[in-house]
Amino acid sequence: MDLKKLWRRTGLFILGLLVIGVGLAILVDQGKRHNLLPPETIDPIKALIVLMIGGAISYLLERYLFQLAARALGANRTTSLRFLIRLFLLLAVILSVLAAFGVGLSSVVFGGAFVTAIIGLAGQTMFGNLIAGIAILVFHPFEVGDRINFVAWQYPVLMPSFPHEALKPTYSGVVTDITLMYTSLATDSGPTMVIPNGIIIQAAVENMAHAKKRILRMRFDVDMAIDPAELLPRVEKLLNTLGFVGSTPRIIDVTPTTFALLLVVDTKLRSDDEVRHQIFGHLVPMIRHLAHPDSTESGKS
């Protein structure tokens, strides 16, 4: 369908909802004037009307308008527009509900009690996430479509039991949405991870969208019976053959029975598992051949 027609149709739907809301409010006032409704039910009914109309408008924006904006403006600009519209709708609904209960808008906005309440609630979870979402929108540590890794103390993971180097407890994926309360991340493992904005604003975030390369460290133990002088040149030649030019293997630790070999390679932003498989798939047969040259040769014969 033509974009202009969709914009026009969505606008007409929203306008129609506003007219319905005003009409229902007038009917409630008429019911109050003619004593058709109990006085104590007037304000709750008006508040319910505001919530229903506000929810319907939010649905239309999510269903049509935001998708149209994404096609016309792009994902990043649409995220900012979506966030601002959601924030405006939230504030408008809250103020409208308060007004329906008879609270004056001027006293709500300018009253000292309201300011004090907002400052106090900012430290709470809900308002903390909202303020963090505004900070993400303003400072742009990442945007929709960016691949990020983040480390947060709220989501700890166990250290590996095998004697490798320590690993950062990172969560990786592509940012798919930033809402008032949450940031959605399509993780590398498949499921979508929804992180509260208040947590991710405190996290250490690696934005891979701005990275030109990424270094992968691989440490593993080799039997002491293997001669390092023979192994290291072969490993370096293998790395150069696989395209990891300039990567030099190093011995970084020893035990009574093994020595630790460290490989540091530029992954060119490929998957860590893909790089490990590519290197170890060639390295394991090489180490086995050096450890048991006679058995390897006899197996070939």
CORGI-V889113 format. One line per field, one symbol per residue. ss: DSSP state (~ for helix, > for strand, _ for the rest). A space follows every 10 residues. Layout:
# CORGI-V889113
ss = ???
This chain:
# CORGI-V889113
ss = __~~~~~~~~ ~~~~~~~~~~ ~~~~~~~~~~ ~~~_____~~ ~~~~~~~~~~ ~~~~~~~~~~ ~~~~~~~~~~ ~~~_~~~~~~ ~~~~~~~~~~ ~~~~~~~~~~ ____~~~~~~ _~~~~~~~~~ ~___~~~~~~ ~~~~~~~~~_ ______>>>> >_________ __________ >>>>>>>>__ _>>>>>>___ _>>>>>~~~~ ___>>>>~~~ ____>>>>>> >>>____~~~ ~~~~~~~~~~ ~________> >>>>___>>> >>>>>>____ _~~~~~~~~~ ~~~~~~~~~~ ~_~~~~~~~~ _
